[in-house]
C-alpha cells in the first residue's frame, strides 16, 4: 500500500511539473510574440504570404444601378440591393445565353441606338468594364461572343427581352459605340419576361431627347422623401471627440489592442499605432488606416483579387453600416486604388467636391471610401467617419428637382459647419 502511495505521489509531481513548464512556455510566448512586440508568429506568416482573396468577380461585375421600363416611355431606376433584384437575376440568364449562343449583329455609333421604346433592362457601371473580366464572371475564360464583335470596354448593357416575333437582344455600350448581339428563336424561350408598368405616381424618369441613355426625372405632385440623419460613431454620448473613446472604436484595426500607442497630435489629429499599423482620426472627420506589414511576392498583381481584398476590408469595418458600390478605380503603384460611394434607400450618396482631411490637406478624399491594395493586401484605407440613417419621422418635398441626371444625396464640405447633405440631381 505504501509503495502505491509513493508511485501515485511521484506521478502527481511529474504531471504538476509538466503542467507548470507548459504554462511557463505559453506565458513567455505570449509575452514575447504578442504582448510586448506584437510579433505573433502566425500573424507574421500571414503578413509574409498574402492570403488568397475571395472570388470578387460577381461583385465586380454587378452594376451600380438598373434602369428598366415596360416600353411606355417611363422608367424606374434602382440602386439598392442589386444583388437580390429580380431584374439583375434575369440579366444573368440573358447574358449567359448571349455569351454561349449569341450572334454578333453589328457595331454602330451609340447615339444611333434607339431601344427605349420597347421593354428593356439597362445595367450601368460607374467605370469602364473590361470585356474579359466580364466574360470570366459568367463562366467564360475567353469572351468568345464579345471578341467576335471586337467589343471594347463598356459602361452600359441593354437587355431587350424577346417579343412574339423578335429575338432577344443585348447591347454593350460605351460613350462612342454600341455592340449588338442577338439570340435566335431556338435559344430564347427561357428569356421570355413581362416587365411591369412603371407606376405613374412613383418617382420615375423619361429619356432625354438629346441623349438616348440620359434620363430626366419626372417628379409627381406632392412627391416626398425621407432626409438622412448623419451619425459620427467616433464621438461620445455628449458629441465630443475623446482619445480614449476613439481608441475603443478603432481597436479592431489592430491584431493586438494591448500594443496600441496613442497621441492627440499637435495638429488635432488623433494617432494610434503599433509596430505595423497606424490609424489616424483627422480633423476633417476622416479615418485613415495604414499597414506597414511586409508583403510577400507570392501573390500576383490582379485587379479582381485586389478588389476582393478591398471589398472584404470595407465589409469588415463594423462602422460601415450603409450599402456601398464601386464608383471608380485606378492603378496605384504595384496595386490599385478603389473608390466607393454609399447607397441608402435607393439613393446614392456622393461627395460634391474634394473632401480635405485637415487644414493643410494635400491629398483630399475623392469619394466617401478609398481603399489602396498592393498584391491583395490593404495598405491604406480612408473614409468619412460618418454613417447615415433614413429619418422615418420626417419628410421633405422634392419639387425643386429639375434637369438631367440621376437623383441622390450630395455631401457638401463647408468648413463653417462641417458639411451639408441634400437631395439633388447628380448629372450624367
C-alpha positions, 0 to 999 in steps of 0.5 A, spaced: 500 500 500 505 504 501 509 503 495 502 505 491 502 511 495 509 513 493 508 511 485 501 515 485 505 521 489 511 521 484 506 521 478 502 527 481 509 531 481 511 529 474 504 531 471 504 538 476 511 539 473 509 538 466 503 542 467 507 548 470 513 548 464 507 548 459 504 554 462 511 557 463 512 556 455 505 559 453 506 565 458 513 567 455 510 566 448 505 570 449 509 575 452 514 575 447 510 574 440 504 578 442 504 582 448 510 586 448 512 586 440 506 584 437 510 579 433 505 573 433 508 568 429 502 566 425 500 573 424 507 574 421 506 568 416 500 571 414 503 578 413 509 574 409 504 570 404 498 574 402 492 570 403 488 568 397 482 573 396 475 571 395 472 570 388 470 578 387 468 577 380 460 577 381 461 583 385 465 586 380 461 585 375 454 587 378 452 594 376 451 600 380 444 601 378 438 598 373 434 602 369 428 598 366 421 600 363 415 596 360 416 600 353 411 606 355 416 611 355 417 611 363 422 608 367 424 606 374 431 606 376 434 602 382 440 602 386 439 598 392 440 591 393 442 589 386 444 583 388 437 580 390 433 584 384 429 580 380 431 584 374 439 583 375 437 575 376 434 575 369 440 579 366 444 573 368 440 568 364 440 573 358 447 574 358 449 567 359 445 565 353 448 571 349 455 569 351 454 561 349 449 562 343 449 569 341 450 572 334 454 578 333 449 583 329 453 589 328 457 595 331 454 602 330 455 609 333 451 609 340 447 615 339 444 611 333 441 606 338 434 607 339 431 601 344 427 605 349 421 604 346 420 597 347 421 593 354 428 593 356 433 592 362 439 597 362 445 595 367 450 601 368 457 601 371 460 607 374 467 605 370 469 602 364 468 594 364 473 590 361 470 585 356 474 579 359 473 580 366 466 580 364 466 574 360 470 570 366 464 572 371 459 568 367 463 562 366 467 564 360 475 564 360 475 567 353 469 572 351 468 568 345 461 572 343 464 579 345 471 578 341 467 576 335 464 583 335 471 586 337 467 589 343 471 594 347 470 596 354 463 598 356 459 602 361 452 600 359 448 593 357 441 593 354 437 587 355 431 587 350 427 581 352 424 577 346 417 579 343 412 574 339 416 575 333 423 578 335 429 575 338 432 577 344 437 582 344 443 585 348 447 591 347 454 593 350 455 600 350 460 605 351 460 613 350 462 612 342 459 605 340 454 600 341 455 592 340 449 588 338 448 581 339 442 577 338 439 570 340 435 566 335 428 563 336 431 556 338 435 559 344 430 564 347 424 561 350 427 561 357 428 569 356 421 570 355 419 576 361 413 581 362 416 587 365 411 591 369 408 598 368 412 603 371 407 606 376 405 613 374 405 616 381 412 613 383 418 617 382 420 615 375 424 618 369 423 619 361 429 619 356 432 625 354 431 627 347 438 629 346 441 623 349 438 616 348 441 613 355 440 620 359 434 620 363 430 626 366 426 625 372 419 626 372 417 628 379 409 627 381 405 632 385 406 632 392 412 627 391 416 626 398 422 623 401 425 621 407 432 626 409 438 622 412 440 623 419 448 623 419 451 619 425 459 620 427 460 613 431 467 616 433 464 621 438 461 620 445 454 620 448 455 628 449 458 629 441 465 630 443 471 627 440 475 623 446 482 619 445 480 614 449 473 613 446 476 613 439 481 608 441 475 603 443 472 604 436 478 603 432 481 597 436 479 592 431 484 595 426 489 592 430 491 584 431 493 586 438 489 592 442 494 591 448 500 594 443 496 600 441 500 607 442 496 613 442 497 621 441 492 627 440 497 630 435 499 637 435 495 638 429 488 635 432 489 629 429 488 623 433 494 617 432 494 610 434 499 605 432 503 599 433 509 596 430 505 595 423 499 599 423 497 606 424 490 609 424 489 616 424 482 620 426 483 627 422 480 633 423 476 633 417 472 627 420 476 622 416 479 615 418 485 613 415 488 606 416 495 604 414 499 597 414 506 597 414 506 589 414 511 586 409 508 583 403 510 577 400 511 576 392 507 570 392 501 573 390 500 576 383 498 583 381 490 582 379 485 587 379 479 582 381 483 579 387 485 586 389 478 588 389 476 582 393 481 584 398 478 591 398 471 589 398 472 584 404 476 590 408 470 595 407 465 589 409 469 588 415 469 595 418 463 594 423 462 602 422 460 601 415 453 600 416 450 603 409 450 599 402 456 601 398 458 600 390 464 601 386 464 608 383 471 608 380 478 605 380 485 606 378 492 603 378 496 605 384 503 603 384 504 595 384 496 595 386 490 599 385 486 604 388 478 603 389 473 608 390 466 607 393 460 611 394 454 609 399 447 607 397 441 608 402 434 607 400 435 607 393 439 613 393 446 614 392 450 618 396 456 622 393 461 627 395 460 634 391 467 636 391 474 634 394 473 632 401 480 635 405 482 631 411 485 637 415 487 644 414 493 643 410 490 637 406 494 635 400 491 629 398 483 630 399 478 624 399 475 623 392 469 619 394 466 617 401 471 610 401 478 609 398 481 603 399 489 602 396 491 594 395 498 592 393 498 584 391 491 583 395 493 586 401 490 593 404 495 598 405 491 604 406 484 605 407 480 612 408 473 614 409 468 619 412 467 617 419 460 618 418 454 613 417 447 615 415 440 613 417 433 614 413 429 619 418 422 615 418 419 621 422 420 626 417 419 628 410 421 633 405 418 635 398 422 634 392 419 639 387 425 643 386 428 637 382 429 639 375 434 637 369 438 631 367 441 626 371 440 621 376 437 623 383 441 622 390 444 625 396 450 630 395 455 631 401 457 638 401 464 640 405 463 647 408 468 648 413 463 653 417 459 647 419 462 641 417 458 639 411 451 639 408 447 633 405 441 634 400 437 631 395 439 633 388 440 631 381 447 628 380 448 629 372 450 624 367 
